[in-house]
C-alpha cells in the first residue's frame, strides 16, 4: 500500500513538474517577438473562423507564429472562444500574447476616408473607389443600383450623404461607408426639419436638402450662410427665380470648363434656376450641418440679391438698382458672351 502511495505521489510530482514546465514554456513563448515577413503585416479574420483556423490564416499571412502553439496558448488562457472577426494590423516586435489580446479584444485596424462638404456624388464615388483600404464594391454599379443596395428611397443620389470623416475596418466595402453616410444625413435632415422656421417656404425635408446644397455652394464665409439662405427663401416666397450660378454649373456637368457664359444661363435644363422658377429637381452637392441649419432657419431679412465681393464675403441688396451697382463694383469681366 505504501509502495502504491509512493508511486502515485511520484506520478503527481511528475505531472506537476510537467505542468510547470509546459506553463513556463508557454509563458516564454507568449512573450517572444515573432518574425514578420514585413515591418507591418495586415490580415483579416473572417466571421465564423475558430481559433485554430484563424491561427493558420495568420501564419499564412506572414506572421511567424506556430498555429498549434498559438491555439494552445489561447485555449490555456480562456481566450480561444473570444476572438473577433475583422481586419488586423501587427507591427515588428509583436508577441503571441499581444496577438491573442488583439484578437480577443477586437483591436481591429482602421482607416478613414473624408467626404467633403460641397462635393458632388461623382466626387464621393471617386474618393471611395480609389481609397486604398476600401473594397471598391460600387465600381461598375449605376447610381440607381447603389441607392438600392444601401436602402435609399430617393431616385437620385445627389446630396444624400453627410460629409464627415468616416472610420472603417480595413478591407470594408465602399457600400458600407455610403450606407453610414446616407443614414447620417437622414438623421441630420430629420432633426433640422423638426427645428425649421414655421414660415419656411418649403414643402418637405427633401426641399430643405436642396436649398441647403445651394447655400453650401453659394457661401464663401460661414457668417453669410444665414443671409444667403434668407435671399433664396425670400425669392421662393414671391415666386422669383433663384438665379443661382452653382445650379447651372451643376446641370452642365463634366462639360463645364470653368467659365459660365451667357448662353449657359439661357439654355434651359432641370437645374437652370435662371430659366425655371422654384428649386431645382435635386440637390447639387452635399451640404454640411451649418448649411442645413441655415436652410431651415434663415436669418430674417428683406434682401433679394447678393453678389460675391471677391474675398469670400457677399454684398446683399434689397433692390435691383442697388444690386446692379454692387455688381458693377465687384464684378469685372466675370462672364463672357
N, C-alpha and C positions, 0 to 999 in steps of 0.2 A: 504494500500500500504506500509506504514511504517512497519506494522507488518510482511508483506511478506518479506520485505527487511531485517528486523532483523533476521527472520527465515533463510533466505538464507545465511546471514552473519554468523550465528551460525553454519550452516552446513559446510561452508567453513573453519571456525576455527576448527571444529571437524575433517574435512578431513586433514587439515594442521597438526593438532596435531597428528592424526593417522599416517600420513606420517612420521612426525618427530620421532614418537615412533618406527615405523617399521624400519626407517633408522637407528635409534640408536641401535635397536635390531640386525639389520643386521651388523652394524659396530662392535658391541660387539661380535657377533657370528663369524664374519670373522677373528677375531684376537685371538680366544680362541684355545689353542692347543687341538688337537683331540686325542683320545685314539687309540693306535695301538695294535694289537694282538702280535706284536714282536717289538724289537728295530728298525728293518728295515723291511719294507714291500714292496714287488715288485708286480706290476700289469701291465697288458697290455691293452691298449685301442685299440680295433680293428678298422680298417678303416671302415667308414660309420656309426659309432655309434653317436647318438645325445647326448646332454649334459645329459639328464635325464637317458638314458641308461648307459652312462659312469659312472654317479654318483652311480647308482645301482650296477654296476660291482665293482666300487672302494670300496663301503661299503661291498660288499660280499667278497672282498679280505682281509678284516681285518682292513680297515681304518675306524675309528669310526665317520663317517660323517652322517648327516641326508640327504639322497639323495634329498629330496624335497627342503630343505633349501639351499643345495649346488647349486642346479639347479637355484633356485630363485636368489641367490647371483650372479651367473654367468650372468643371464639374466639382472639383475639390473645394472651390470657394463658393459654390452655390450660385454662380452667375451664368451657367450654361443655358438655362431656360429664360434668361432675361435679355438676350441680345436683341437689338432693334434694327430693322431694315433701314437702309439709307445709304448715301454716299459718304465716304470717309476719306480723310487725308492724313497720312502719317509722315513724319519727318525723321531724318537721320538721328539716331540715338534712342528711338522708341524701344521700349522693353515689352515682353509678352504681357506683363501685368498691366502696363499702361494701355496696351491694345485691348485687353479684356475689359478694362474700365471704360474705355471709349465706346466699345460695342454695347456694353450693358447700360451705359448712361445715355446712349443715343447721341453721342457727341459728333453729330454729322458735320461734314464740311459744307460751307455755304458760300455762294457767290451772290452778287447783286446786279441788278440792271436798273437804270434810271429812265423813267418815262417823263419827258419834259413838258411843262405847261406850254400850250400853243402848238404842240406837234399835231400833225395830221395822222390819220390811221396808216397811211402809206409809210410815214416815218417810224411809227410804232412797230409795224411789221418788220421793217428793215433792221431796227435795233434788236428785236427779239430773235430774228432768224440768223443774225450774224454774231450774237453773243456766244463766246467760245464755250461756255459752260452749260448752255441750254441746248436741249434736243430740238431742232427746228421742225417740230411736227405740224406747223402751219404751212410749211412750204408746199406749194402745189395746190393748196386749198383755195377756193374762191372766198370772197368776203362773206357771202351768204352761208357757206359751209362752216366757216369759223364761228359765226354767230350761232348756228345751230348746235355746234359741239359744246359751246360754253353755256348754252341755255338762255341766250339773249332773246328777248321778244321782238326787238326792233328790227326792221328790214335793212337798215343802213348802219354801218359800224362807226361812222364819224362821231367823235365827241363822247363816246360811251364809256371811256376808260379813264380812271382817275390818275392824274400824273403824280408819281411818287417814286421813291426808291424801293424796289421790291427785292427782298432776300429770298433765296430759294436753295434747296439742296442741289448740289451739282448733278448734272445729267437729268434734271427735271425737264419737262416739256414746256415749250412756249405757250401752249394752250392753257396750261395750269396757271401761268402768270397772268395771261389775259383774263381768265375767269376771275381771279382775285381782283384785278384792276376793274373789271366790269362790276363786280359786286360792291367794291369800294365806292364807285361812282354812284351806283344806285342808292346806297346808304346816304352818301353826302347830299345827293339831289333830293331825297325824301326829307331829310332834315331841313334843307334850305327851303323847300316848298312849304313845309309846315310853318316856317317863320316868315313867310312872304308878306309884303305890304298888301293889305286888303284892296288897295286901289290899283294894284298892278294890272296893266292891260295885257295879261297873258292868260291863256285858257287852261294850261296843264303844265306839269313838270318838264315835259319834253320841250315845250316852247321856252321855258326858263333856261334849259340847257343850250338851246340855240342862241338865245340872247347872250348868255354867259360866254359862249365861244366867240361871239363878235366883240364883246367887251375885252376879252383876253387879247385878241389880235389888234385891237384899236388903242390899247393903253400902253404908253411908254413909261409912265410913272405910277406907282401904286396909289398915290394920293388922288389921282384923277379918275380912278375907276368909278366912284360913285356918281360923278358928274357926267362922265361918258355914258353910263347906263341911263342917267336921267334924260339925256338928249334923245336916246333911242326910245325910251318909254314915252316921252312927250310926243314924239313923232307918231308912234303907234296909236296913241290916244286920238289924234286928229286925222289919222289916215294919210299922213305924209310919208312918202318913200324914205327908207332909211339912208339910201345913197352912201353906202359904206364900201370903200375900195376892197378891203380884205375878202368880202363875199364874191366880188367879181373875179379877183385873183384866184380864189379857190375854184370857181367854176371853170377857169381857163386850164387848171390842172398843170401837167408837166409842160404844156406849151408856153406857159408864162416865162418870158425871158428877162424879167426884172424891170421892165418898163411898161407902165399902164398907159395905153393910148386911148384917144377919144373914141375910136371905133370899138374898143373893148367895152367901154361904158355904154355904147349904143347897141351892142349886139345882145339880143335877148337870150337868156337861159335861166334855169330854175334858181340860180344863185345870184342873179343880177338884180341888186336892190335899187338900181337906177331905173330899170325898165319895169320893175314889178313892185307893188306895194306890199307891206307886211314883211314878216320874217321869211328868210329862205327856207327851203324844204327840209334841210338838215343842219346840224351844227357844222362848223367849218374847221374845228380844231378841238383839242382837249382843254377845257377851262380848268383853272386851278380853283382852290377854295375861295380866294378873295374875289375872283370874277363871279363865281356862283353867288356869293353873298351880295355883291353889288347888283347883280341882275335881279334878284328877288326883293331887294330893299334899296332901290336907287336913292341917291341923295335928292332932296327936294330942290327943284329949280324950275325956272321957266325958259331955260336955254333950249334952242332948237338947232344950233350949229356948233361945230368946233373944228379947229384946224391945228395941225402939229406945228409947234414953234421951231422945231429942228433940234431941240436939246432934250427931247423926250417928254416934255410937258405939252399941254394943249391950251389954246386960246378959245374961250367959249363966248358965244354971241347969242343975243335974243332975236335979232332981226337979220334979214338977208343983206341989208346995206352994211351993217357992222361986220358981218361975216366976210363980205367981199373985200372990205378994207383990210381985214385980218389976213385974208388970202394974199392980197397984193403985198402986204408987208412981209409975210413969212414964206411964201411960195415963189420961187424963181425957176422957171423952166422945169417944173416938176413933171409935166406931161408933154408928149409930142403928138402932133396930129397925124 
